[in-house]
């Protein structure tokens, strides 16, 4: 992967531990840029429960 990568992860995600962001980041050594947003109180279903916040993040990327 050489493109920019942006992780959005909920700190209350009980299905995928938030520590996976650091692990994935360590493996993406060729990515041109890596950013992340760790959302306090958000769980695994961020796209449905925090859709306005996600939309705003995505709009700022371009």
C-alpha positions as MATLAB code, in Angstrom:
seq = 'XXXXXXXXXXXXXXXXXXXXXXXXXXXXXXXXXXXXXXXXXXXXXXXXXXXXXXXXXXXXXX';
ca = [
       0.000    0.000    0.000;
       1.523    3.296   -1.078;
      -1.533    5.555   -0.944;
      -2.532    7.662    2.069;
      -4.321    5.700    4.810;
      -6.794    7.110    7.333;
      -8.006    4.954   10.208;
     -11.208    5.775   12.062;
     -11.673    3.610   15.120;
     -13.914    3.586   18.163;
     -12.229    3.325   21.529;
     -15.177    1.256   22.807;
     -14.937   -1.281   19.954;
     -15.188   -4.714   21.570;
     -14.887   -6.606   18.244;
     -11.660   -5.063   16.920;
      -9.321   -3.781   19.629;
      -8.234   -0.152   19.158;
      -4.625   -1.345   19.417;
      -5.008   -2.801   15.934;
      -4.572    0.709   14.526;
      -1.019    0.855   15.882;
      -0.345   -2.657   14.615;
      -1.644   -1.895   11.117;
       0.283    1.380   11.067;
       3.497   -0.486   11.857;
       2.934   -2.734    8.834;
       2.114    0.045    6.377;
       5.703    1.127    5.894;
       5.186    2.223    2.283;
       2.075    4.349    2.807;
       2.631    7.943    1.727;
       0.770    9.210    4.805;
      -1.019    7.605    7.749;
      -3.482    9.396   10.006;
      -6.009    8.145   12.492;
      -8.994    9.318   14.440;
      -9.712    7.448   17.650;
     -13.276    8.223   18.701;
     -13.989    8.111   22.461;
     -17.233    6.335   23.270;
     -17.649    4.943   19.751;
     -17.991    1.213   19.196;
     -17.653   -1.077   16.165;
     -20.656    0.445   14.405;
     -19.237    3.939   13.842;
     -20.563    4.307   10.255;
     -24.121    3.981   11.578;
     -23.848    5.650   14.980;
     -21.429    8.492   14.182;
     -22.239    9.038   10.508;
     -22.184   12.848   10.679;
     -18.715   12.852   12.213;
     -17.471   10.320    9.648;
     -18.936   12.354    6.792;
     -17.154   15.490    8.031;
     -13.838   13.648    8.301;
     -14.169   12.282    4.772;
     -15.118   15.674    3.347;
     -12.016   17.250    4.909;
      -9.785   14.694    3.195;
     -10.485   16.151   -0.253;
];
